[in-house]
Amino acid sequence: MSNPDVEAGGPARAAPATTGIMPPPGRYSVVGNGNDSAPPYVAPSPFYYDNAAAHERHHWSWLVPLVVIANVAMFVVVMFANNCPRGGVDCVGRGFLRRFSFQPLKENPLLGPSAATLQKYGALDWYKVVHGSQAWRLESCTWLHAGLIHLLANMISLILIGVRLEQQFGFWKVGLVYLVSGFGGSVLSVLFIRKGVSVGASGALFGLLGAMLSELITNWTIYTNRFAALVNLIIIAAINLAVGILPLVDNFAHIGGFATGFLLGFVLLIQPQFGWLEQPFGAKSKSKYKYKAYQIILLLLALVLLAAGFAVGLVMVFRGENGNDHCSWCHYLTCVPTSSWKCDN
């Protein structure tokens, strides 16, 4: 949810390096002979999935491309409404983009509209959410972007992450993770950041990344190359979250989205650990339990933490409480001051 000009409450924010996020290597393999003839006797295997079951797990990805199109369309609408030349400023690309030209680079280095236009169309604003009864901004801000660079970075990341997840788990699970994670990132952001406005889909993208990590954990026994996948995801998450400590980047949205997606992964992306058990002479019998005990425990724990987290967070937000009053060091999660920059506000 990072954005250079409007996210964390400063004059400009740099978009996080969310591009390059790749799904983990080593998806689990499927075993099955696909016919009804009695196969030679082999030692019983804990897994059996026939070809039909394998086919059911591969979905056509249409939601993620639709989300990309919706984000691009929304950016075009916002740029049309922004109408930079009307303000009489030195717009970028005014000669050929005309009404769609960008705000001056000193105002928005990401090639986009003004903060005022973004606020008008649904950017996250603490005062309007808490005192203006505009809670819808907690979700609408995830469909806006600060500029063309911000939009491209997030949409490329969404395609790299989202398409393969949707193919594996279907549109409604991935869509729910995306929407709820974006909302969760906004809740944490507005709880700690009170000045400026915030836009971007990065919180939702971090939610998908978090869901990939929890999916790997809960479905651990049916993965191949599981340790490579785990290391890959941890490194990617650490690098992208580390980018958020740069000034004027809303890392609270990243952390909130990642945590929400991580918990949702245990609930929505759980896979059966037992299917049909192979018996001698080709006979098959169904396992009594589809899921392992640790999967059920993780699912229930995730549900409790999700409910508690959203309940406490939303109550604190609409009571007007400042998260920094309850956590004196949390501001370092989104900006670490150095000799090269400050982290004012």
C-alpha positions as CSV (number, residue, x, y, z in Angstrom):
1,M,0.0,0.0,0.0
2,S,3.0,2.2,-0.2
3,N,3.0,5.2,-2.4
4,P,5.3,8.0,-2.9
5,D,3.2,11.1,-2.8
6,V,0.4,10.3,-0.6
7,E,0.7,7.3,1.5
8,A,2.3,7.8,4.9
9,G,1.5,11.4,5.5
10,G,4.3,13.3,3.9
11,P,4.8,15.3,0.8
12,A,5.9,12.3,-1.2
13,R,6.5,8.6,-0.7
14,A,8.4,6.0,-2.6
15,A,6.7,2.9,-3.8
16,P,7.9,-0.3,-2.2
17,A,9.8,-2.8,-4.3
18,T,7.0,-5.3,-4.6
19,T,7.9,-6.3,-8.1
20,G,9.8,-9.5,-8.4
21,I,7.7,-11.4,-5.9
22,M,7.5,-14.9,-7.2
23,P,5.4,-17.8,-5.9
24,P,7.4,-20.4,-4.0
25,P,9.1,-23.2,-5.9
26,G,8.0,-26.8,-5.5
27,R,4.2,-27.2,-5.7
28,Y,3.1,-30.6,-4.5
29,S,2.9,-33.4,-6.9
30,V,-0.2,-35.5,-7.7
31,V,-0.2,-39.3,-7.8
32,G,-2.8,-41.4,-9.6
33,N,-3.1,-43.9,-12.4
34,G,-6.4,-42.6,-13.8
35,N,-8.0,-46.0,-14.7
36,D,-10.1,-48.5,-12.9
37,S,-8.0,-51.6,-13.6
38,A,-6.4,-53.3,-10.7
39,P,-2.8,-52.1,-10.6
40,P,0.1,-54.3,-9.4
41,Y,0.4,-54.4,-5.7
42,V,2.6,-51.7,-4.2
43,A,3.1,-50.6,-0.7
44,P,0.2,-48.4,0.5
45,S,0.8,-44.7,0.0
46,P,-0.6,-42.0,2.3
47,F,-1.9,-40.1,-0.7
48,Y,-4.0,-41.0,-3.6
49,Y,-5.5,-38.4,-6.0
50,D,-7.0,-39.5,-9.3
51,N,-6.8,-37.5,-12.5
52,A,-10.2,-35.9,-12.0
53,A,-9.2,-34.6,-8.6
54,A,-6.0,-33.2,-10.0
55,H,-7.9,-31.5,-12.8
56,E,-10.3,-29.9,-10.2
57,R,-7.4,-28.2,-8.5
58,H,-6.4,-26.3,-11.6
59,H,-8.6,-23.2,-12.1
60,W,-8.8,-20.8,-14.9
61,S,-7.5,-17.4,-13.7
62,W,-9.9,-14.6,-14.6
63,L,-10.3,-12.6,-11.4
64,V,-6.7,-11.4,-11.1
65,P,-6.7,-10.0,-14.7
66,L,-10.0,-8.4,-14.0
67,V,-8.6,-6.7,-10.8
68,V,-5.6,-5.4,-12.9
69,I,-8.0,-4.0,-15.5
70,A,-10.1,-2.4,-12.7
71,N,-7.0,-0.7,-11.2
72,V,-5.9,0.6,-14.6
73,A,-9.4,1.9,-15.3
74,M,-9.6,3.6,-12.0
75,F,-6.2,5.3,-12.6
76,V,-7.4,6.6,-15.9
77,V,-10.6,8.0,-14.3
78,V,-8.6,9.7,-11.6
79,M,-6.2,11.2,-14.1
80,F,-9.2,12.5,-16.2
81,A,-10.7,14.1,-13.1
82,N,-7.3,15.5,-12.0
83,N,-7.0,17.6,-15.1
84,C,-3.6,19.0,-14.3
85,P,-3.6,21.8,-16.9
86,R,-6.6,23.3,-15.3
87,G,-4.4,24.3,-12.3
88,G,-2.0,26.3,-14.5
89,V,1.0,24.4,-13.3
90,D,3.9,23.0,-15.2
91,C,2.4,19.5,-15.9
92,V,4.5,16.6,-17.1
93,G,3.5,15.5,-20.6
94,R,1.1,18.4,-21.0
95,G,1.8,18.7,-24.7
96,F,0.5,15.3,-25.8
97,L,-1.3,14.0,-22.7
98,R,-3.3,17.2,-22.3
99,R,-6.0,16.5,-19.6
100,F,-4.3,13.3,-18.6
101,S,-0.9,14.9,-18.0
102,F,0.8,14.4,-14.6
103,Q,1.4,16.7,-11.7
104,P,4.8,18.3,-11.5
105,L,7.6,15.9,-10.4
106,K,8.3,18.0,-7.3
107,E,4.7,17.4,-6.2
108,N,4.4,13.8,-7.3
109,P,7.5,12.0,-8.5
110,L,5.6,8.9,-9.5
111,L,3.8,10.5,-12.4
112,G,0.3,10.8,-11.1
113,P,-2.5,13.1,-9.8
114,S,-2.5,15.5,-6.9
115,A,-3.1,14.3,-3.3
116,A,-6.3,16.4,-3.3
117,T,-7.7,14.4,-6.2
118,L,-6.8,11.1,-4.6
119,Q,-8.5,12.2,-1.4
120,K,-11.6,13.1,-3.3
121,Y,-11.8,9.7,-4.9
122,G,-11.3,7.6,-1.8
123,A,-7.7,7.8,-0.4
124,L,-7.2,6.7,3.2
125,D,-7.5,9.7,5.5
126,W,-7.6,9.3,9.2
127,Y,-9.8,12.3,10.0
128,K,-12.4,11.4,7.4
129,V,-12.5,7.8,8.5
130,V,-12.8,8.5,12.2
131,H,-14.7,11.8,12.2
132,G,-16.3,11.9,8.8
133,S,-18.1,8.5,9.0
134,Q,-16.2,7.4,5.8
135,A,-15.1,3.9,6.8
136,W,-15.4,2.9,3.1
137,R,-12.1,4.5,2.6
138,L,-10.4,1.6,4.4
139,E,-11.1,-0.5,1.2
140,S,-11.4,2.1,-1.5
141,C,-7.9,3.3,-1.0
142,T,-6.6,-0.1,-2.2
143,W,-8.0,0.6,-5.7
144,L,-6.2,3.9,-6.1
145,H,-2.5,4.5,-7.0
146,A,-0.3,7.6,-6.5
147,G,1.1,7.5,-10.0
148,L,1.9,5.5,-13.1
149,I,5.1,4.0,-11.6
150,H,3.2,3.0,-8.5
151,L,0.5,1.4,-10.6
152,L,2.9,-0.6,-12.8
153,A,4.9,-1.9,-9.8
154,N,1.9,-3.2,-8.0
155,M,0.1,-4.6,-11.0
156,I,3.2,-6.5,-12.2
157,S,3.5,-7.9,-8.7
158,L,-0.2,-8.9,-8.6
159,I,0.2,-10.8,-11.9
160,L,3.3,-12.6,-10.7
161,I,1.7,-13.6,-7.4
162,G,-2.0,-13.7,-8.0
163,V,-2.4,-15.7,-11.3
164,R,-0.7,-18.8,-10.0
165,L,-2.5,-18.6,-6.7
166,E,-5.8,-18.3,-8.4
167,Q,-5.0,-21.2,-10.7
168,Q,-4.2,-23.3,-7.7
169,F,-7.0,-22.3,-5.3
170,G,-9.7,-20.6,-7.3
171,F,-11.0,-17.1,-7.6
172,W,-13.1,-16.7,-4.5
173,K,-10.4,-17.8,-2.1
174,V,-7.7,-15.6,-3.6
175,G,-10.2,-12.7,-4.1
176,L,-11.2,-12.9,-0.4
177,V,-7.6,-12.9,0.7
178,Y,-6.9,-9.9,-1.5
179,L,-9.8,-7.8,-0.3
180,V,-9.6,-8.6,3.4
181,S,-5.8,-8.2,3.5
182,G,-6.1,-4.8,1.9
183,F,-8.7,-3.9,4.5
184,G,-6.5,-5.2,7.3
185,G,-3.5,-3.2,6.0
186,S,-5.7,0.0,6.0
187,V,-6.8,-0.6,9.6
188,L,-3.3,-0.8,10.9
189,S,-2.2,2.1,8.8
190,V,-4.9,4.5,9.9
191,L,-4.3,3.4,13.5
192,F,-0.7,4.6,13.5
193,I,-0.6,7.3,10.7
194,R,-2.7,10.4,11.2
195,K,-1.3,12.9,8.7
196,G,-1.5,12.8,5.0
197,V,-3.4,10.4,2.8
198,S,-2.6,6.9,1.7
199,V,-3.4,4.8,-1.4
200,G,-2.2,1.6,-3.1
201,A,-2.7,-2.1,-3.4
202,S,0.5,-3.1,-1.6
203,G,-1.3,-4.1,1.6
204,A,-3.4,-6.6,-0.4
205,L,-0.3,-7.8,-2.3
206,F,1.5,-8.4,1.0
207,G,-1.6,-10.3,2.1
208,L,-1.2,-12.7,-0.9
209,L,2.4,-13.1,0.0
210,G,1.5,-13.9,3.6
211,A,-1.1,-16.4,2.5
212,M,1.5,-18.2,0.4
213,L,3.7,-18.6,3.5
214,S,0.9,-19.9,5.7
215,E,-0.3,-22.2,2.9
216,L,3.1,-23.7,2.7
217,I,3.1,-24.3,6.5
218,T,-0.3,-25.8,6.8
219,N,0.1,-28.0,3.7
220,W,3.7,-28.9,4.6
221,T,3.6,-32.6,4.1
222,I,2.3,-32.4,0.5
223,Y,5.0,-30.1,-0.9
224,T,8.1,-31.0,-2.8
225,N,11.2,-28.8,-2.3
226,R,9.4,-27.5,0.8
227,F,12.6,-26.0,2.5
228,A,13.5,-24.2,-0.7
229,A,10.0,-22.8,-0.9
230,L,10.1,-21.7,2.7
231,V,13.5,-20.0,2.4
232,N,12.4,-18.3,-0.8
233,L,9.3,-16.9,0.8
234,I,11.0,-15.7,4.0
235,I,13.7,-13.9,2.0
236,I,11.2,-12.2,-0.3
237,A,9.0,-11.1,2.6
238,A,12.0,-9.8,4.6
239,I,13.3,-7.8,1.7
240,N,10.0,-6.2,0.9
241,L,9.2,-5.4,4.5
242,A,12.7,-4.0,4.9
243,V,11.9,-1.5,2.1
244,G,9.1,-0.2,4.2
245,I,11.5,1.3,6.8
246,L,12.5,3.9,4.3
247,P,11.0,7.4,4.9
248,L,7.6,8.2,3.5
249,V,6.6,4.6,2.9
250,D,3.6,3.2,4.7
251,N,5.0,0.0,6.1
252,F,2.1,-0.4,8.5
253,A,-0.1,-1.2,5.6
254,H,2.4,-3.8,4.4
255,I,2.6,-5.4,7.9
256,G,-1.2,-5.3,8.4
257,G,-1.8,-6.8,5.0
258,F,0.8,-9.5,5.5
259,A,-0.4,-10.5,8.9
260,T,-4.0,-10.6,7.7
261,G,-3.2,-12.7,4.6
262,F,-0.9,-15.0,6.7
263,L,-3.8,-15.9,9.1
264,L,-6.3,-16.2,6.2
265,G,-4.1,-18.7,4.5
266,F,-4.5,-21.1,7.3
267,V,-8.3,-20.8,6.9
268,L,-8.9,-20.6,3.2
269,L,-5.9,-22.4,1.6
270,I,-5.9,-25.6,3.7
271,Q,-5.5,-28.7,1.6
272,P,-6.6,-32.3,2.5
273,Q,-3.7,-34.4,3.7
274,F,-5.5,-37.7,3.1
275,G,-7.6,-38.7,0.1
276,W,-8.1,-42.2,-1.1
277,L,-5.9,-44.8,0.5
278,E,-4.5,-47.5,-1.7
279,Q,-5.1,-51.0,-0.5
280,P,-3.6,-54.3,-1.8
281,F,-4.9,-55.6,-5.1
282,G,-6.2,-52.2,-6.2
283,A,-8.9,-51.8,-3.6
284,K,-9.5,-48.3,-2.4
285,S,-10.9,-47.0,0.9
286,K,-11.6,-43.5,2.0
287,S,-9.6,-42.1,4.9
288,K,-11.5,-41.3,8.0
289,Y,-10.0,-37.9,8.3
290,K,-9.2,-35.5,5.5
291,Y,-7.1,-33.1,7.6
292,K,-4.3,-33.5,10.1
293,A,-4.8,-32.3,13.7
294,Y,-2.2,-29.6,13.4
295,Q,-4.1,-28.1,10.4
296,I,-7.3,-27.9,12.4
297,I,-5.5,-26.3,15.3
298,L,-3.8,-23.7,13.1
299,L,-7.2,-23.0,11.4
300,L,-9.0,-22.4,14.7
301,L,-6.1,-20.3,16.1
302,A,-6.1,-18.2,12.9
303,L,-9.8,-17.6,13.1
304,V,-9.5,-16.5,16.8
305,L,-6.6,-14.1,16.0
306,L,-8.4,-12.7,13.0
307,A,-11.6,-12.0,14.9
308,A,-9.7,-10.5,17.9
309,G,-7.4,-8.4,15.7
310,F,-10.1,-6.8,13.6
311,A,-12.3,-6.3,16.7
312,V,-9.6,-4.6,18.7
313,G,-8.2,-2.6,15.8
314,L,-11.6,-1.3,14.6
315,V,-12.7,-0.3,18.1
316,M,-9.4,1.6,18.6
317,V,-9.7,3.3,15.2
318,F,-13.3,4.5,15.7
319,R,-12.6,5.6,19.3
320,G,-10.0,7.8,17.8
321,E,-7.1,6.2,19.7
322,N,-3.5,6.6,18.4
323,G,-1.6,3.4,18.2
324,N,1.6,5.2,18.9
325,D,0.4,5.9,22.4
326,H,0.3,2.2,23.1
327,C,3.5,1.3,21.4
328,S,6.3,3.8,21.7
329,W,8.7,2.0,19.4
330,C,6.3,1.0,16.6
331,H,7.0,4.1,14.5
332,Y,10.4,2.5,13.7
333,L,8.5,-0.2,11.8
334,T,7.7,2.3,9.1
335,C,10.7,4.6,9.2
336,V,14.2,4.4,10.7
337,P,15.9,7.8,10.9
338,T,19.5,8.0,9.7
339,S,22.0,10.7,8.9
340,S,20.6,10.9,5.4
341,W,16.9,11.4,6.3
342,K,14.5,12.2,9.1
343,C,11.2,10.6,10.0
344,D,9.2,13.6,11.1
345,N,5.5,12.7,11.8
